[in-house]
Amino acid sequence: RVALVHDNYARVTSSDVDVVVFSVQGSEEEAVSEDDIIVDLGSELVITESYDVSTRNVRVGRDSIGTLRIIESGDMDVMSIFTGGKTGALGSVYVSSANSELNVTNSMTLGVSGEGHFDVSAGVVTVNSLLVASQAGSTGSVTLSGGKLRVESLEVGEGFATWNLTGGELEVVLVSGDISLR
């Protein structure tokens, strides 16, 4: 089952389909694999059960606005997540239930060229490599208010990074770049 959504807004849960493609527009300058899951054009992908796409990239807000929510007993395994792909784009990822889990086996980029937000209020998140505010002019934010966020390698890029740590548990093994926590 494949959901191909072209409207300005759609909300699809992981139980609805096996493969979700929200937008397939691309340009010759940008290589996007047919295996990429693209959540864009005001769309929202909601994970409420086990959803294993561990060999795929998820692009949230590549050209415009996209949201990924992991709620209830949502459990997502993914290779990489990219948010805020292009200048002016906004991608947001939320993990917000005690039974929710997100496992990113390769990398997660918050704000490639645009704006990326990552909000963990409950659940368990494991990210191999986290890059916040990748390029100059990009913005990336991490909010941890509950749950557990474990990052093997954390890097702050050339953009503007914001950290909001008000609760939960943060474990970082390796840090690259300038980070000040107050």
N, C-alpha and C positions, 0 to 999 in steps of 0.2 A: 504494500500500500504506500503510495506516495502522495503527499500534499504539496501542490504547487500553487502558491498564493501570490497574486499580483495586485490585490487591492491595497488601499491605503492603510487598512488595519485588519488584522486577523489575529485570533488567539487560538492556538492549537496546543493540545496536551499531548504528551508522549504516548499515551495510550491510544490516541486516534490513528497514528500512522507508524510505519516502520522507518520511513525516510521522510525528512521534512526539507523542502527547498522553498524558501520564502522569496527569493529574487534571483534571477539568473542573468541580470544585466551585468555586463563587464566591459572593460575597454581593452584595447590591445596592449596598453602599457601595464595592465595588471593581470598577472597570471593567477587565475582562480581555478583550482582543481574541481572537477565534476564531483569529487568526493566531499567538497566543502559544504557545510550546512550554513546557509546565510539567513540571518534573522534581521530584516531590514524593512524599510518602507512603513514604519510605524507598527510593525508586527511584534508579537510576543510569543515566545515558546515557553510553555509551562511543563516542567518535569514533575510528575507526581508518583512515579514508580521507577523501577530499574530501567535505565536507558543507556545501553552500552554502544558508544560510538568511538571506541578507543583508538580506531585507526583513522579518525576524521578530525578535521579542523572545524571549529564553529566560529563564524564571523558575525558579531553582534553589533549592529549599527555600522555597517560598512560604508554606505553612501549617505544614509540619512539617520533615522532613529530605529533602534531595535532593543528588545528587552528579553533576557533569559531569566526565568524564575525557577528555582528548585525548592519545592514546598512539600508539605505532608511527608510521605515516605519516599520522596524523590531521591534517586541514587543515580548519578551520572558519571560515567567514565568517558573521558574525551582526550584526544591527543593534544590539541592546542585550542586556546580561545583568544581571539583578537577583538578588541572593542574600539569604537571610534576610529574606523579605518581611514577615512578621508577627512580633510579639513572641513569643519562644520558638521560632521557626523557625530552622533551620540549613541554609545552602547552602554547598557547597564546590565549587571549580573547580580542577582539576589539569591542568597541562601538563607532561608528564614524559618525552618522548622527543626525541632529537636531531632527528628529522625532523618533529616536530609543529609546527603553526602555528595560531595563533588571531588572527583579525583582527576587532576590534569597531569597526564604522564609526561608531557614535554614542556610546553611553555604557555604562559598567560600574559598577554600584553594589554595594559589598561591605557588607552589613548595612544594609538599608533600615530596618526597625524591629527585626529580629532580629539574627542572627549570620551573618556572611559571611566565608569564607576563600578566599584565592587563593594557590596554591602553584605556582611555576614552578621546575622543577629542570632543564629542558632545553628546547630548541626556541626558537621566536621568537614573541613576542606583541606585537601592536600594538593600542593602545587609544586612541581619540580623546579620550575624557573619562573619567577614573577618579575616582569619589567613594567615599571610605572612611568608614564609620560615619556614615551619613546623618542619622538622627534621634537626639535625646537618648534614651539607654538602649540604643541599638544598639551592636554591636561589629563591627569590620571588621579583618581582618589580611591583610597581604601578606607572603609569604615568597618570597624570590628566592635560590636556592642554585646556579643554573646557568642557561644559556640567555641570552636577551636579552629584556628588557621595555622597550618604547618607549611612552611616554605623552605625548600632546600636551598635555593639561591635567589636572593633579592637584589634587584638592580634598579637604580633611579636613572632615567634617561636624560635627554636634553631639554625636556619640557618642564611643566610645573606640576609637582607631585604634592598631594595633600594626604595626611594621615589623621584619622579620627579614631582614636583608641579609647573607648569608654567602658569596655567590659570584655568578657571572653578571655581566651588564652591564645597568645601569639608565640609561635616557635619559629625562629629563623636560624638556619645553619650557617649561611654565608651571605655577607652583605657587600655590595659593590656600589660605590658612589657616595655622595654626601647625604646623610640622613640625620636630622635632629629631632628628638622626641622630647616634648615638654609636658 
